[in-house]
Amino acid sequence: MHEDFYLSEGGAAGCAEHMGLFYSLPLWIMGHWYKHYGRDAALQLARRSFERPWSAVRVNAQHSVAVALREALLASGGEAVGQWGIAFAPGAQPSAVCGKTLHALQSEGALSYQSAGSQLVLEELGLFVWDKPVWDVCAGFGSKTVALLERGVAVPLATDRSRQRLAGLPGQCARLGFACPSVALADAVKPPLEHWEGHLLVDAPCSGLGVLARRPDIRRRPPQEAIEHESLQQSILRSLAARMRSGSQIAYITCTLRPNENEKQIERLVRESDGLQVLRQWQTPHDHPWLEGMFGALLRKV
């Protein structure tokens, strides 16, 4: 078994196992948190993974009702998430604001649903001030692409290896009133472009340990899957780093709380690549009571 997953000290392992049983977490997850973050943080993460997740919306900053809508959502009991996000405790999301249902406001392009952590990591990394064209390399359903477009960031290209995920992006852009970026099926390990002059956004495939409250199925997955994610992430980052030009930046994001997929990936990338420097790193605070566990790093090619 990979040394990352289990503790060598019997007492600590026993404590982690008991905590895991109480919170329905396998030892490979609970033991990992205990080993790398300590008992208190592991307990906080276990509790958060067991709570009902909060819902969150993102106000379209370019919509005519954006300011009034944000104020109304906050007045309805929402918590601010970055500049334009609003999160609600379970059962506290209002059915209507500004005289319209949230569904109607979504249809009109005034807001979109996006998890709070997914919104906040973009804010914390400073991606909304990007001034070069962005290639969203692992675009998925496109939530981060449209979040950037709403803030005036140019995203001319969005790629993913899943046709099903990418299929919804044109509709999202049409609903929000934006021209859709060029959309293409592409494997991030073998991207179709030899180089990219702008910035790169990589929302990498990961073990998902930060979103267990939303994805309880992850608890049943074997630890080997997490190790496989490490290898895939390394291949993606190496491939993209080789395509960067001087002045370009790459944002690496995961929704997991596991150093081998987060900090250690960044350390390895800097060590193995010429001219890459870390501008900032951010991770959801362990003691935050409801925010999803996210990690992000921003690097620049010198």
C-alpha positions as CSV (number, residue, x, y, z in Angstrom):
1,M,0.0,0.0,0.0
2,H,1.2,3.5,-0.8
3,E,2.9,5.1,2.2
4,D,0.8,8.2,1.8
5,F,-2.4,6.6,3.0
6,Y,-1.7,5.0,6.3
7,L,-0.1,6.0,9.6
8,S,2.9,4.1,11.1
9,E,2.1,4.9,14.7
10,G,-0.4,2.5,16.1
11,G,-2.1,5.0,18.5
12,A,-2.6,7.6,15.8
13,A,-3.8,5.0,13.3
14,G,-6.3,3.8,15.9
15,C,-7.6,7.3,16.6
16,A,-7.9,8.0,12.8
17,E,-9.8,4.7,12.3
18,H,-12.3,5.5,15.1
19,M,-12.9,9.0,13.7
20,G,-13.3,7.5,10.2
21,L,-15.9,4.9,11.5
22,F,-17.9,7.7,13.2
23,Y,-17.9,9.9,10.1
24,S,-18.3,7.0,7.5
25,L,-14.8,7.7,6.1
26,P,-12.4,4.9,5.0
27,L,-9.0,4.8,6.7
28,W,-7.2,5.8,3.6
29,I,-8.9,9.2,3.7
30,M,-9.1,9.7,7.4
31,G,-5.6,8.5,8.0
32,H,-4.3,10.8,5.3
33,W,-5.8,13.8,6.8
34,Y,-4.6,12.9,10.3
35,K,-1.1,12.3,9.1
36,H,-0.7,15.5,7.0
37,Y,-2.9,18.0,8.7
38,G,-3.1,16.8,12.3
39,R,-5.9,15.5,14.5
40,D,-7.9,18.8,14.9
41,A,-7.9,19.6,11.2
42,A,-8.8,16.0,10.3
43,L,-11.7,16.1,12.7
44,Q,-12.9,19.4,11.2
45,L,-12.7,18.0,7.7
46,A,-14.5,14.9,8.7
47,R,-17.3,16.9,10.2
48,R,-17.6,19.1,7.1
49,S,-17.7,16.1,4.8
50,F,-20.7,14.7,6.8
51,E,-22.7,17.9,6.8
52,R,-25.3,18.8,4.1
53,P,-23.6,21.0,1.5
54,W,-24.5,24.6,1.0
55,S,-25.9,25.8,-2.3
56,A,-24.3,28.8,-4.1
57,V,-25.1,31.0,-7.0
58,R,-22.9,33.4,-9.1
59,V,-24.4,36.7,-10.2
60,N,-23.6,37.6,-13.8
61,A,-21.6,40.8,-13.2
62,Q,-22.4,42.1,-16.7
63,H,-26.2,41.7,-16.3
64,S,-28.3,44.9,-15.9
65,V,-29.7,43.8,-12.5
66,A,-26.4,42.5,-11.2
67,V,-25.9,44.9,-8.3
68,A,-29.5,44.9,-7.2
69,L,-29.7,41.1,-7.4
70,R,-26.6,40.6,-5.3
71,E,-27.9,43.0,-2.6
72,A,-31.2,41.2,-2.6
73,L,-29.6,37.8,-2.3
74,L,-27.5,38.9,0.6
75,A,-30.5,40.5,2.3
76,S,-32.3,37.1,1.9
77,G,-29.8,35.5,4.2
78,G,-27.0,34.6,1.8
79,E,-23.2,34.7,2.6
80,A,-20.9,36.6,0.2
81,V,-18.5,34.4,-1.7
82,G,-15.9,36.6,-3.4
83,Q,-17.3,39.6,-5.3
84,W,-20.3,38.1,-7.0
85,G,-21.0,34.8,-5.4
86,I,-23.7,34.1,-2.8
87,A,-24.0,30.9,-0.7
88,F,-27.0,29.6,1.3
89,A,-27.2,27.2,4.2
90,P,-29.2,24.0,3.5
91,G,-32.9,24.9,3.2
92,A,-32.2,28.7,3.4
93,Q,-32.1,29.5,-0.3
94,P,-34.9,31.9,-1.2
95,S,-37.5,30.8,-3.7
96,A,-37.6,34.3,-5.2
97,V,-35.9,37.7,-5.1
98,C,-36.4,40.9,-7.0
99,G,-39.9,39.7,-7.8
100,K,-38.7,36.6,-9.7
101,T,-37.9,33.0,-9.0
102,L,-34.3,32.0,-9.0
103,H,-35.1,29.7,-11.9
104,A,-36.4,32.6,-13.9
105,L,-33.4,34.7,-13.1
106,Q,-31.2,31.8,-14.2
107,S,-33.0,31.5,-17.5
108,E,-32.6,35.2,-18.1
109,G,-28.8,35.0,-17.6
110,A,-28.8,37.0,-14.4
111,L,-27.3,34.2,-12.3
112,S,-25.8,30.7,-12.5
113,Y,-25.4,27.9,-10.0
114,Q,-21.7,27.2,-9.1
115,S,-20.3,25.8,-5.8
116,A,-18.9,28.4,-3.5
117,G,-15.4,26.8,-3.4
118,S,-15.2,26.7,-7.2
119,Q,-16.0,30.4,-7.3
120,L,-13.7,31.5,-4.5
121,V,-10.5,29.8,-5.8
122,L,-10.7,31.9,-9.0
123,E,-11.0,35.0,-6.8
124,E,-8.1,34.0,-4.5
125,L,-5.7,33.2,-7.3
126,G,-6.5,36.6,-8.9
127,L,-7.6,35.2,-12.2
128,F,-10.2,37.9,-12.8
129,V,-7.5,40.4,-13.6
130,W,-5.9,38.2,-16.3
131,D,-5.1,40.4,-19.3
132,K,-4.1,37.7,-21.8
133,P,-6.3,35.2,-23.7
134,V,-7.1,32.1,-21.6
135,W,-7.2,28.5,-22.7
136,D,-9.4,26.5,-20.3
137,V,-7.7,23.2,-20.8
138,C,-9.9,20.9,-18.7
139,A,-13.1,22.9,-19.1
140,G,-15.6,20.2,-18.1
141,F,-19.1,21.8,-18.1
142,G,-17.6,25.2,-18.5
143,S,-18.5,26.9,-15.2
144,K,-15.1,28.5,-14.8
145,T,-15.0,29.6,-18.5
146,V,-18.2,31.5,-18.1
147,A,-17.3,32.9,-14.7
148,L,-14.2,34.4,-16.4
149,L,-16.2,35.7,-19.3
150,E,-18.6,37.4,-16.9
151,R,-15.7,39.4,-15.4
152,G,-14.4,40.5,-18.8
153,V,-11.6,38.0,-19.2
154,A,-11.1,36.7,-22.7
155,V,-11.5,32.9,-23.0
156,P,-11.1,32.1,-26.7
157,L,-10.6,28.3,-26.3
158,A,-12.1,25.6,-24.0
159,T,-11.2,22.0,-24.4
160,D,-11.9,18.7,-22.6
161,R,-11.8,15.0,-23.3
162,S,-15.5,14.6,-22.6
163,R,-17.9,15.4,-25.3
164,Q,-20.9,15.2,-22.9
165,R,-19.4,17.8,-20.6
166,L,-18.5,20.3,-23.3
167,A,-21.9,20.0,-25.0
168,G,-23.5,22.3,-22.5
169,L,-21.0,25.2,-22.9
170,P,-22.6,26.8,-26.0
171,G,-26.0,26.9,-24.3
172,Q,-24.5,28.5,-21.1
173,C,-22.9,31.2,-23.2
174,A,-26.1,31.9,-25.1
175,R,-28.1,32.1,-21.9
176,L,-25.6,34.6,-20.4
177,G,-25.3,36.7,-23.5
178,F,-21.7,35.8,-24.5
179,A,-20.1,34.5,-27.7
180,C,-19.1,31.0,-27.1
181,P,-15.3,30.2,-27.2
182,S,-14.0,27.7,-29.7
183,V,-14.8,24.3,-28.2
184,A,-12.8,21.2,-29.0
185,L,-12.4,17.6,-27.7
186,A,-8.8,17.3,-26.6
187,D,-6.7,15.3,-24.2
188,A,-4.8,17.6,-21.8
189,V,-1.9,15.1,-21.8
190,K,-1.5,15.6,-25.6
191,P,-3.0,19.0,-26.2
192,P,-3.6,20.0,-29.9
193,L,-1.5,23.2,-29.8
194,E,2.3,23.3,-29.9
195,H,2.4,26.6,-27.9
196,W,0.1,29.1,-26.2
197,E,0.9,32.8,-25.8
198,G,-1.7,33.5,-23.2
199,H,-2.7,32.0,-19.9
200,L,-3.7,28.4,-19.1
201,L,-6.5,27.3,-16.7
202,V,-6.2,23.7,-15.5
203,D,-9.1,22.4,-13.3
204,A,-7.4,19.0,-13.0
205,P,-9.0,15.6,-12.5
206,C,-8.5,14.7,-8.9
207,S,-9.5,12.4,-6.0
208,G,-12.2,14.9,-4.9
209,L,-11.6,14.7,-1.2
210,G,-12.7,18.3,-0.8
211,V,-16.2,17.7,-2.0
212,L,-17.2,14.6,-0.1
213,A,-20.4,16.2,1.2
214,R,-21.6,16.5,-2.4
215,R,-20.0,13.3,-3.7
216,P,-20.4,10.6,-1.0
217,D,-19.6,7.9,-3.6
218,I,-16.0,8.9,-3.4
219,R,-15.9,7.3,0.1
220,R,-16.2,3.9,-1.6
221,R,-13.4,4.4,-4.1
222,P,-10.1,2.5,-3.6
223,P,-7.0,4.5,-2.7
224,Q,-5.3,3.4,-5.9
225,E,-7.5,5.8,-7.9
226,A,-5.9,8.7,-6.0
227,I,-2.5,7.5,-7.0
228,E,-3.6,7.2,-10.6
229,H,-4.7,10.9,-10.4
230,E,-1.2,11.9,-9.4
231,S,0.3,10.4,-12.5
232,L,-2.3,12.0,-14.8
233,Q,-1.8,15.4,-13.2
234,Q,1.9,15.2,-13.6
235,S,1.6,14.4,-17.3
236,I,-0.9,17.2,-17.8
237,L,1.3,19.8,-16.1
238,R,4.5,18.7,-17.8
239,S,2.8,18.8,-21.2
240,L,1.4,22.3,-20.7
241,A,4.5,23.8,-19.1
242,A,6.4,22.9,-22.3
243,R,3.9,24.9,-24.3
244,M,4.0,28.1,-22.2
245,R,5.8,31.3,-23.4
246,S,7.5,33.9,-21.4
247,G,5.0,36.0,-19.4
248,S,2.3,33.3,-19.6
249,Q,0.7,32.0,-16.4
250,I,-0.8,28.7,-15.5
251,A,-3.5,28.2,-12.8
252,Y,-3.7,24.7,-11.4
253,I,-6.9,23.9,-9.4
254,T,-8.2,20.8,-7.7
255,C,-11.2,20.0,-5.5
256,T,-9.2,17.7,-3.2
257,L,-7.3,18.0,0.1
258,R,-4.3,15.8,-0.5
259,P,-0.7,17.3,-0.7
260,N,0.4,14.7,-3.3
261,E,-2.1,16.1,-5.7
262,N,-1.7,19.7,-4.6
263,E,1.5,21.3,-3.1
264,K,3.7,18.4,-4.1
265,Q,2.6,18.6,-7.7
266,I,3.5,22.2,-7.8
267,E,6.9,21.6,-6.1
268,R,7.6,18.8,-8.7
269,L,6.6,21.0,-11.6
270,V,8.9,23.9,-10.6
271,R,11.7,21.5,-9.9
272,E,11.4,19.8,-13.3
273,S,10.6,22.9,-15.5
274,D,12.8,25.7,-16.5
275,G,11.7,29.3,-15.6
276,L,8.5,28.6,-13.7
277,Q,7.9,30.5,-10.5
278,V,5.0,30.2,-8.0
279,L,3.1,33.5,-7.7
280,R,0.6,32.3,-5.1
281,Q,-1.1,29.2,-3.6
282,W,-4.4,29.0,-1.7
283,Q,-6.4,26.3,0.0
284,T,-9.7,26.3,1.7
285,P,-9.2,26.8,5.5
286,H,-9.6,23.5,7.3
287,D,-11.7,25.1,10.0
288,H,-14.2,26.7,7.6
289,P,-17.6,25.2,8.5
290,W,-19.1,24.8,5.1
291,L,-16.9,25.8,2.2
292,E,-15.8,23.0,-0.1
293,G,-12.2,21.9,0.0
294,M,-10.3,23.5,-2.9
295,F,-6.7,24.1,-3.8
296,G,-5.2,26.4,-6.3
297,A,-1.8,27.6,-7.4
298,L,-0.7,30.2,-9.9
299,L,2.6,30.0,-11.7
300,R,4.3,32.3,-14.2
301,K,6.8,31.4,-17.0
302,V,9.8,33.8,-16.6
